[in-house]
Structures are given as structure tokens and as C-alpha cells.
């Protein structure tokens, strides 16, 4: 009997669509928090906007490492979920929390003690750095809270619970917008604190996020029944299982976060850096907001792929991988068209931009409209299927080679040796999204990434 090439099961598409929409909504709300900060600070001062943009690179590095720690839980947890074995998952979550909180603590101490030195590596405009330091001295207190919340949310995602994520983030958005309005501009009798007000608003929001997830785990989650005792007193043998799967993921995410900081450092040290950094901040945020469905599809594919590998039906894994690839490519084309359409209207939201910064926003956004087609395909296939299928080493080496051996050197040469346009530099910083596509296509369709990483019990 001939095997079907694509999935024709309506239940498959129903589950996938539900996961995508839930995860996309969570991503949209997450980026809407950044958008609210971006718009309100952008209307306050361009230097303040650029200063926060530099600080956000540290936050992005933390976010990537936390994602790496959390994805290790998703890979192992979703496969155990597929086998209907939930007992090991709390031990895996406990192992992950030890690594995630430890990394967040290191970044917190570094940002608290050396804010100006760190930001000096990312930019050379004194006014921008001064604004950034004022923001960083407060925002660093959110790092450990952010790590705890996101790792616990990832743990729930490994067993298909995704709605709590956007409930948590919706609360953050509402609180953040209200407090930003009060504290940045000093309305209704509150002091005008500028960037410090934005940082305080985010700190309060992060605290509320953590309280909500703790409440949910205590009163509404009845599969894992997580509590402090379960997460502290774990079977340490699972740390080895976790590290085997998670270490390559963590390295991959840390490399990606570090690469983004280096990218900002390159843009922040070319001529007219204040305009370039501000334009980069806005263009990347436009990309993040519009590409939420693509990233949601990647996360949904990871959950479903991990579950199918755990169930042991390899033919179904191959069938779904072919289906996912077509979906990813279609989403990439649609996302690219939407980003291109937004390249000029977005300028209406930023009246304080200089003429040069506004021009760069349009050109940077156009570059992203092209590269996002590759992002939606290769990122989703790489992080969504290959990683969840049990192969966590290939994405590590693939990302490292393309970013550090090709894109960053070419961008640095374009910026500092050949003195080319910031747009050319920006293109090289994003070119890996297209260059990786043939390699990812070959790897996905070789099916060598399908590996069982759970224990037989």
C-alpha cells in the first residue's frame, strides 16, 4: 500500500491550527509589550529609544538562553508526553530551572555592576549610552523573574498547555502600558522618569507574570502537579539526560543571542550610529510583530513532532514533516508581503525620528521582507522539527558556521573596511536566513534527525 506524502487528517490540522493561534497570540502579546515601550519611548526621545534598544540586546541574550533551557524541556517533555509517561517531567523541569536561574543571576550581576562598560561595547554615542545605563540599572532586576516565568511556561507547553502563556502576557501588556503612560511622562501626579519609568513599569509587570503562573500551577494544573518540593528534590540522574539534549540547544541559543549583540555592536559603531540603532530597533520590531504566526508555527511543529516521535510512528513523523515544510514556506511568503506593506506606514508612529533614521527604517524593513521568507522556512524546520525530533547538535553547528564564519565577518568588512551603506551591512547581518535554506532542506528530508531521546521504562 502506497504511503501518503502529506497529512490528510483533519484532526492534525485542527490541533496544529489551535496551537499556532495560541502561540502566535502569546508571541504577539509579548512583542506588543516591546512595541508599547518602543512607541512611548520613541515619542519621548530618539536617544532614549536607542538607549533602550542597546539594553534590549542583553535582554535578548537572556531570552535566547532561557529559550534554550526551556526547549530542552520541550524536546524531552513532549516525547515523554507522547509515551504517556509524565513522571520524569518534573525532574527534567527541576534540572532546567537550576541552569536557567543560574545564567540569569550571572547576567543580573554583570548588568548591575558594569552597565556603562557593557553598553559601551554596543554603541559609541554618549547620549544614547547615558539613557541606556539609567534603564539597565533597573531592568536587570527582572532577569531572574523573567527566567523563572518563561521556563515554567515552557514546561507546560511540553504537555500541550499553551493558553496560560498568553493570559500571562496579556496581563503584562495592560500593566506595562498603564505604568509607562504614568511614569515615562509623569501624568496624574506621578514623577516624569523617562527611561527609568519604562524600566519600573516592566519590573512590576514581570512580577505579576510570575505570580500568575505560580497561581495557575498551584490551583489549575493537575497533570504534573508541580510544587517547590518536586522541583528542588529531583532525581539527579535526569540532569544527565537533560544536559545531553539541552546543552546543544543552549549553546545554539546563546550563540544566537551573542550574535545579535555583535550585530548591534557593528551597527552601533558605524557613522551616524544613533540613527542606525534607532532604525534597526523599529525595523526589527516590525518584523517581530508580523512574524508571530511563523514563530508560532515553529513552536507548534516542535510540540507535535516531539509527541509523534515519542509515540514511535516514524512514518507519521515523515508525513507531518513534509506537510509542515509547505506550510512554513507559505507563511514565509505571506509574512514577507505584510512586512513590505508596513515599511512606510510604520513611520507615522514615530514623529521624533530624524529624516535619515526614517529612511533607514524603510530600507531595513524591505530587507527583512525578503529574508523573512527564509526565516519562516528554515528556522521553523530547524528549531521546530529537527530539534524536537531529537537532533539538537545539527542546529548548533549550522547556526554557528553561517553566523560566525559568513554573515558577521562580511558585515564587519562591509562596515569598517569597505565603508559600505548601512543597508548593505544590515543585509549581511540577516543573510543567513536565506543561506541556510538549502542545508536545512537537505537535512529535514534526510530524516536522520528523528531520534528517540527518552528512557525506556
C-alpha positions as a printed NumPy array, in Angstrom:
array([[ 0.   ,  0.   ,  0.   ],
       [ 1.428,  3.39 , -1.033],
       [ 2.069,  5.789,  1.84 ],
       [ 0.531,  9.264,  1.622],
       [ 3.097, 12.032,  1.138],
       [ 1.131, 14.65 ,  3.105],
       [-1.184, 14.588,  6.101],
       [-4.899, 14.365,  5.239],
       [-6.182, 14.027,  8.799],
       [-8.464, 16.931,  9.784],
       [-7.668, 16.417, 13.473],
       [-3.967, 17.051, 12.723],
       [-4.719, 20.431, 11.144],
       [-7.183, 21.327, 13.876],
       [-4.63 , 20.645, 16.614],
       [-1.874, 22.429, 14.663],
       [-4.024, 25.495, 13.974],
       [-5.102, 25.705, 17.613],
       [-1.506, 25.544, 18.812],
       [-0.317, 28.051, 16.198],
       [-3.001, 30.599, 17.061],
       [-2.414, 30.252, 20.805],
       [ 1.371, 30.529, 20.477],
       [ 1.128, 33.326, 17.891],
       [-1.16 , 35.266, 20.212],
       [ 1.308, 34.794, 23.05 ],
       [ 4.165, 35.995, 20.821],
       [ 2.072, 38.928, 19.607],
       [ 1.309, 39.995, 23.162],
       [ 4.968, 39.58 , 24.125],
       [ 6.137, 41.779, 21.26 ],
       [ 3.276, 44.197, 21.903],
       [ 4.867, 44.871, 25.295],
       [ 8.07 , 45.8  , 23.458],
       [ 6.052, 47.788, 20.91 ],
       [ 4.364, 49.767, 23.683],
       [ 7.758, 50.584, 25.207],
       [ 9.156, 51.376, 21.768],
       [ 6.325, 53.725, 20.777],
       [ 6.098, 55.533, 24.111],
       [ 9.849, 55.99 , 24.478],
       [10.182, 56.798, 20.76 ],
       [ 7.708, 59.646, 21.225],
       [ 9.675, 60.806, 24.277],
       [13.197, 60.912, 22.794],
       [15.17 , 59.237, 19.97 ],
       [18.211, 58.882, 22.268],
       [16.044, 57.153, 24.863],
       [14.743, 54.798, 22.165],
       [18.285, 53.962, 21.043],
       [19.468, 53.514, 24.658],
       [16.722, 51.014, 25.427],
       [17.486, 49.264, 22.132],
       [21.05 , 48.64 , 23.348],
       [19.78 , 47.299, 26.687],
       [17.35 , 45.029, 24.884],
       [20.306, 43.17 , 23.369],
       [21.21 , 41.953, 26.863],
       [17.567, 41.008, 27.425],
       [17.609, 39.202, 24.075],
       [20.727, 37.24 , 25.073],
       [18.977, 36.209, 28.294],
       [15.807, 35.351, 26.367],
       [17.741, 33.145, 23.94 ],
       [19.461, 31.278, 26.774],
       [16.177, 30.83 , 28.636],
       [14.586, 29.566, 25.407],
       [17.489, 27.121, 25.071],
       [16.931, 25.844, 28.594],
       [13.164, 25.672, 28.047],
       [13.431, 23.934, 24.666],
       [15.37 , 21.128, 26.313],
       [12.294, 20.588, 28.49 ],
       [10.01 , 20.724, 25.43 ],
       [12.078, 18.153, 23.499],
       [12.243, 15.657, 26.381],
       [ 8.873, 16.508, 27.9  ],
       [ 6.884, 16.251, 24.661],
       [ 8.434, 12.85 , 23.874],
       [ 7.584, 11.555, 27.362],
       [ 4.105, 13.03 , 26.893],
       [ 3.791, 11.098, 23.628],
       [ 4.726,  7.912, 25.547],
       [ 2.181,  8.816, 28.254],
       [ 4.919,  8.902, 30.898],
       [ 4.601, 12.103, 32.935],
       [ 6.604, 11.028, 35.999],
       [10.062, 12.064, 34.647],
       [ 8.936, 15.546, 33.522],
       [ 9.108, 17.317, 36.946],
       [12.678, 16.027, 37.368],
       [13.584, 17.451, 33.95 ],
       [11.949, 20.794, 34.802],
       [13.878, 20.91 , 38.1  ],
       [17.141, 20.351, 36.223],
       [16.275, 23.1  , 33.75 ],
       [15.446, 25.613, 36.481],
       [18.885, 25.169, 38.028],
       [20.609, 26.13 , 34.779],
       [18.206, 28.894, 33.778],
       [18.189, 30.734, 37.101],
       [21.969, 30.407, 37.348],
       [22.512, 32.07 , 33.959],
       [20.01 , 34.826, 34.737],
       [21.817, 35.532, 38.022],
       [25.163, 35.923, 36.23 ],
       [23.685, 38.433, 33.748],
       [21.963, 40.295, 36.583],
       [25.235, 40.776, 38.485],
       [27.118, 41.816, 35.324],
       [24.459, 44.362, 34.287],
       [24.156, 45.771, 37.81 ],
       [27.896, 46.238, 38.341],
       [29.122, 47.131, 34.839],
       [26.272, 48.805, 32.911],
       [28.289, 51.514, 31.13 ],
       [31.094, 49.109, 30.171],
       [28.65 , 46.616, 28.652],
       [26.687, 49.248, 26.722],
       [29.955, 50.821, 25.552],
       [30.603, 47.612, 23.623],
       [27.315, 48.035, 21.762],
       [27.41 , 51.734, 20.858],
       [29.613, 54.831, 20.874],
       [27.105, 57.696, 21.254],
       [27.458, 59.186, 24.762],
       [23.858, 60.422, 24.938],
       [22.482, 57.028, 23.921],
       [24.681, 55.177, 26.442],
       [23.647, 57.513, 29.278],
       [19.974, 56.747, 28.637],
       [20.766, 53.054, 28.395],
       [22.608, 52.961, 31.737],
       [19.66 , 54.594, 33.535],
       [17.357, 51.922, 32.09 ],
       [19.689, 48.956, 32.65 ],
       [20.272, 49.652, 36.37 ],
       [16.569, 48.923, 36.967],
       [15.65 , 46.423, 34.249],
       [18.362, 43.971, 35.363],
       [16.211, 43.144, 38.413],
       [13.714, 41.483, 36.051],
       [16.185, 38.91 , 34.722],
       [15.728, 36.118, 37.296],
       [11.951, 36.689, 37.426],
       [11.781, 36.507, 33.612],
       [13.784, 33.254, 33.592],
       [11.529, 31.554, 36.148],
       [ 8.304, 32.569, 34.388],
       [ 9.408, 31.524, 30.921],
       [10.864, 28.179, 31.951],
       [ 7.691, 27.265, 33.839],
       [ 5.622, 28.297, 30.799],
       [ 7.83 , 26.165, 28.516],
       [ 7.338, 23.236, 30.89 ],
       [ 3.575, 23.485, 30.498],
       [ 3.971, 23.827, 26.724],
       [ 5.74 , 20.445, 26.64 ],
       [ 2.443, 18.767, 27.605],
       [ 0.312, 20.886, 25.275],
       [-0.797, 23.589, 27.749],
       [-0.271, 26.858, 25.865],
       [-3.183, 29.164, 26.764],
       [-1.714, 30.243, 30.107],
       [ 1.163, 31.804, 28.154],
       [-0.958, 34.462, 26.505],
       [-3.026, 35.041, 29.641],
       [ 0.186, 35.866, 31.477],
       [ 1.484, 38.081, 28.674],
       [-1.855, 39.914, 28.276],
       [-1.637, 40.983, 31.922],
       [ 1.899, 42.25 , 31.301],
       [ 0.782, 44.284, 28.307],
       [-2.048, 46.021, 30.168],
       [ 0.043, 46.803, 33.247],
       [ 3.   , 47.921, 31.17 ],
       [ 1.017, 50.347, 29.011],
       [-0.678, 51.971, 32.02 ],
       [ 2.519, 52.319, 34.051],
       [ 4.51 , 53.509, 31.026],
       [ 1.994, 56.281, 30.463],
       [ 2.18 , 57.334, 34.104],
       [ 5.906, 57.035, 34.743],
       [ 7.583, 57.97 , 31.445],
       [ 5.691, 61.25 , 31.043],
       [ 4.746, 61.964, 34.67 ],
       [ 0.967, 62.006, 34.287],
       [-1.708, 62.251, 37.031],
       [ 0.765, 63.431, 39.634],
       [ 3.388, 60.727, 39.028],
       [ 7.025, 61.829, 38.537],
       [ 8.396, 62.115, 34.984],
       [11.049, 59.378, 34.949],
       [11.675, 58.824, 31.219],
       [13.571, 55.588, 30.579],
       [13.627, 54.782, 34.308],
       [ 9.835, 54.892, 34.296],
       [ 9.74 , 52.397, 31.427],
       [12.079, 50.091, 33.373],
       [ 9.977, 50.27 , 36.549],
       [ 6.826, 49.502, 34.551],
       [ 8.452, 46.391, 33.084],
       [ 9.72 , 45.258, 36.505],
       [ 6.234, 45.45 , 38.007],
       [ 4.782, 43.597, 35.002],
       [ 7.321, 40.777, 35.302],
       [ 6.472, 40.299, 38.982],
       [ 2.771, 39.983, 38.147],
       [ 3.597, 37.445, 35.395],
       [ 5.4  , 35.182, 37.839],
       [ 2.601, 35.398, 40.407],
       [ 0.014, 34.388, 37.784],
       [ 1.998, 31.338, 36.626],
       [ 2.554, 30.231, 40.24 ],
       [-1.178, 30.576, 40.96 ],
       [-2.007, 28.536, 37.828],
       [ 0.421, 25.76 , 38.759],
       [-0.945, 25.562, 42.304],
       [-4.682, 25.621, 41.574],
       [-5.347, 24.73 , 37.925],
       [-2.628, 22.372, 36.609],
       [-3.399, 18.765, 37.559],
       [-1.215, 16.644, 35.245],
       [ 2.281, 17.395, 36.526],
       [ 1.172, 18.719, 39.944],
       [ 4.335, 20.788, 40.261],
       [ 5.388, 22.212, 43.616],
       [ 8.576, 23.529, 45.188],
       [ 9.436, 20.166, 46.736],
       [ 9.172, 18.359, 43.377],
       [11.365, 20.935, 41.654],
       [14.041, 21.069, 44.354],
       [14.318, 17.394, 45.328],
       [14.755, 15.774, 41.927],
       [16.275, 12.538, 40.698],
       [19.68 , 13.925, 39.705],
       [20.182, 11.18 , 37.124],
       [17.786, 13.134, 34.91 ],
       [20.263, 16.027, 34.863],
       [22.464, 13.894, 32.58 ],
       [19.51 , 13.163, 30.275],
       [18.582, 16.819, 30.24 ],
       [22.11 , 18.048, 29.54 ],
       [22.59 , 15.574, 26.693],
       [19.58 , 17.04 , 24.906],
       [19.642, 20.612, 26.155],
       [23.324, 21.59 , 26.043],
       [23.474, 21.837, 22.219],
       [20.179, 23.778, 22.267],
       [21.516, 26.108, 24.953],
       [24.749, 26.663, 23.029],
       [22.74 , 27.362, 19.851],
       [20.544, 29.931, 21.585],
       [23.474, 31.549, 23.412],
       [25.346, 31.827, 20.093],
       [22.28 , 33.434, 18.527],
       [21.89 , 35.894, 21.399],
       [25.605, 36.746, 21.315],
       [25.434, 37.178, 17.544],
       [22.573, 39.67 , 17.919],
       [24.646, 41.667, 20.408],
       [27.575, 41.688, 17.977],
       [25.216, 42.793, 15.198],
       [24.05 , 45.71 , 17.33 ],
       [27.683, 46.466, 18.176],
       [28.555, 46.653, 14.469],
       [25.589, 48.918, 13.703],
       [26.283, 50.966, 16.835],
       [29.846, 51.815, 15.795],
       [29.328, 52.919, 12.196],
       [28.94 , 56.564, 11.199],
       [25.581, 58.015, 12.241],
       [25.077, 55.226, 14.763],
       [22.275, 56.983, 16.679],
       [20.104, 56.951, 13.522],
       [21.157, 53.415, 12.562],
       [20.444, 51.915, 16.008],
       [17.029, 53.601, 16.209],
       [16.112, 52.407, 12.683],
       [17.276, 48.868, 13.466],
       [15.162, 48.83 , 16.631],
       [11.999, 49.828, 14.764],
       [12.545, 47.578, 11.719],
       [13.252, 44.504, 13.847],
       [10.174, 45.17 , 15.964],
       [ 8.004, 45.387, 12.816],
       [ 9.445, 42.024, 11.769],
       [ 8.786, 40.503, 15.201],
       [ 5.173, 41.69 , 15.337],
       [ 4.275, 40.477, 11.832],
       [ 6.183, 37.177, 12.011],
       [ 4.399, 35.902, 15.147],
       [ 2.444, 33.314, 13.153],
       [ 5.658, 31.922, 11.651],
       [ 7.238, 31.565, 15.084],
       [ 4.   , 30.115, 16.442],
       [ 4.051, 27.528, 13.644],
       [ 7.626, 26.574, 14.579],
       [ 6.708, 26.043, 18.239],
       [ 3.538, 24.117, 17.329],
       [ 5.519, 21.882, 14.976],
       [ 8.024, 21.227, 17.766],
       [ 5.303, 20.084, 20.178],
       [ 3.583, 17.849, 17.61 ],
       [ 6.83 , 16.419, 16.209],
       [ 8.176, 15.575, 19.661],
       [ 4.898, 13.888, 20.586],
       [ 4.861, 11.806, 17.375],
       [ 8.476, 10.719, 17.861],
       [ 7.571,  9.692, 21.414],
       [ 4.649,  7.667, 20.076],
       [ 7.078,  5.795, 17.816],
       [ 5.217,  6.142, 14.491],
       [ 8.117,  7.241, 12.274],
       [ 6.111,  7.204,  9.039],
       [ 3.7  ,  9.73 , 10.54 ],
       [ 6.671, 11.905, 11.591],
       [ 7.927, 11.932,  7.982],
       [ 4.442, 12.665,  6.662],
       [ 3.927, 15.597,  9.014],
       [ 7.411, 16.984,  8.264],
       [ 6.611, 17.244,  4.555],
       [ 3.309, 18.933,  5.376],
       [ 4.941, 21.365,  7.787],
       [ 7.53 , 22.424,  5.192],
       [ 4.847, 23.529,  2.734],
       [ 3.042, 25.426,  5.485],
       [ 6.282, 27.155,  6.58 ],
       [ 7.071, 28.284,  3.03 ],
       [ 3.566, 29.666,  2.507],
       [ 3.699, 31.547,  5.799],
       [ 7.08 , 32.992,  4.809],
       [ 5.768, 34.473,  1.568],
       [ 2.702, 35.978,  3.251],
       [ 4.798, 37.377,  6.113],
       [ 7.273, 38.959,  3.694],
       [ 4.494, 40.714,  1.779],
       [ 2.985, 42.081,  5.01 ],
       [ 6.349, 43.391,  6.246],
       [ 6.947, 45.133,  2.92 ],
       [ 3.467, 46.695,  3.063],
       [ 4.22 , 48.045,  6.576],
       [ 7.603, 49.577,  5.684],
       [ 6.275, 53.117,  5.165],
       [ 3.101, 53.312,  7.298],
       [ 5.105, 52.426, 10.424],
       [ 6.889, 55.793, 10.199],
       [ 3.652, 57.569, 11.158],
       [ 4.063, 56.11 , 14.664],
       [ 7.486, 57.731, 15.189],
       [ 7.234, 61.503, 14.656],
       [10.505, 62.264, 16.511],
       [12.748, 60.319, 14.075],
       [15.301, 62.216, 12.023],
       [14.946, 62.119,  8.234],
       [17.927, 59.752,  7.918],
       [16.58 , 57.373, 10.587],
       [13.173, 57.291,  8.871],
       [14.795, 56.484,  5.514],
       [16.805, 53.662,  7.1  ],
       [13.672, 52.203,  8.715],
       [12.064, 51.824,  5.279],
       [15.147, 50.218,  3.725],
       [15.874, 47.919,  6.679],
       [12.256, 46.754,  6.689],
       [12.44 , 45.982,  2.96 ],
       [15.494, 43.788,  3.576],
       [13.586, 41.932,  6.3  ],
       [10.625, 41.435,  3.95 ],
       [12.912, 39.359,  1.713],
       [14.876, 37.452,  4.367],
       [11.773, 36.545,  6.379],
       [10.754, 34.039,  3.681],
       [13.87 , 32.102,  4.588],
       [13.32 , 32.648,  8.3  ],
       [ 9.824, 31.173,  8.297],
       [11.036, 28.077,  6.447],
       [14.487, 27.259,  7.798],
       [14.005, 28.478, 11.375],
       [10.751, 26.578, 11.764],
       [12.141, 23.423, 10.168],
       [15.381, 23.638, 12.159],
       [14.057, 24.654, 15.582],
       [10.574, 23.245, 15.141],
       [11.165, 19.767, 13.702],
       [14.861, 18.831, 13.684],
       [15.407, 19.881, 17.277],
       [12.14 , 18.418, 18.599],
       [12.852, 15.2  , 16.695],
       [15.855, 14.635, 18.961],
       [18.728, 16.093, 16.893],
       [19.906, 19.112, 18.868],
       [23.535, 19.148, 17.658],
       [22.892, 19.885, 13.976],
       [21.146, 23.249, 14.631],
       [24.062, 24.255, 16.88 ],
       [26.745, 23.691, 14.243],
       [24.595, 25.01 , 11.41 ],
       [23.883, 28.328, 13.141],
       [27.449, 28.735, 14.352],
       [29.012, 28.237, 10.908],
       [26.672, 30.527,  8.977],
       [26.623, 33.337, 11.533],
       [30.253, 33.458, 12.698],
       [32.02 , 32.269,  9.539],
       [29.983, 34.113,  6.907],
       [27.499, 36.783,  7.996],
       [29.266, 38.587, 10.842],
       [32.654, 38.748,  9.036],
       [31.017, 40.046,  5.847],
       [29.019, 42.646,  7.812],
       [32.13 , 43.803,  9.693],
       [34.139, 44.087,  6.47 ],
       [31.283, 45.994,  4.796],
       [31.032, 48.404,  7.738],
       [34.626, 49.069,  8.747],
       [36.856, 48.154,  5.783],
       [34.818, 48.791,  2.661],
       [32.704, 51.585,  4.313],
       [29.541, 50.466,  2.535],
       [25.985, 51.687,  3.155],
       [24.303, 50.687,  6.476],
       [21.702, 48.883,  4.343],
       [24.375, 46.559,  2.882],
       [25.718, 45.927,  6.382],
       [22.19 , 45.176,  7.615],
       [21.593, 42.767,  4.721],
       [24.704, 40.759,  5.573],
       [23.597, 40.565,  9.187],
       [20.341, 38.9  ,  8.063],
       [21.63 , 36.95 ,  5.048],
       [21.998, 33.673,  6.977],
       [18.205, 33.37 ,  6.935],
       [18.389, 32.742,  3.183],
       [21.749, 30.969,  3.012],
       [20.726, 28.243,  5.462],
       [17.632, 27.181,  3.491],
       [19.289, 24.626,  1.12 ],
       [21.152, 22.987,  4.016],
       [18.008, 22.785,  6.162],
       [16.007, 21.382,  3.223],
       [18.578, 18.606,  2.766],
       [18.713, 17.795,  6.495],
       [14.957, 17.735,  7.048],
       [14.311, 15.456,  4.103],
       [17.108, 13.063,  5.054],
       [15.107, 12.17 ,  8.209],
       [18.366, 11.492, 10.06 ],
       [17.19 , 13.882, 12.766],
       [14.483, 11.507, 14.048],
       [15.943, 10.249, 17.336],
       [14.317,  8.913, 20.464],
       [15.82 , 10.685, 23.498],
       [13.592,  9.315, 26.279],
       [14.302,  6.362, 28.54 ],
       [12.57 ,  3.029, 28.117],
       [10.688,  2.279, 31.288]])
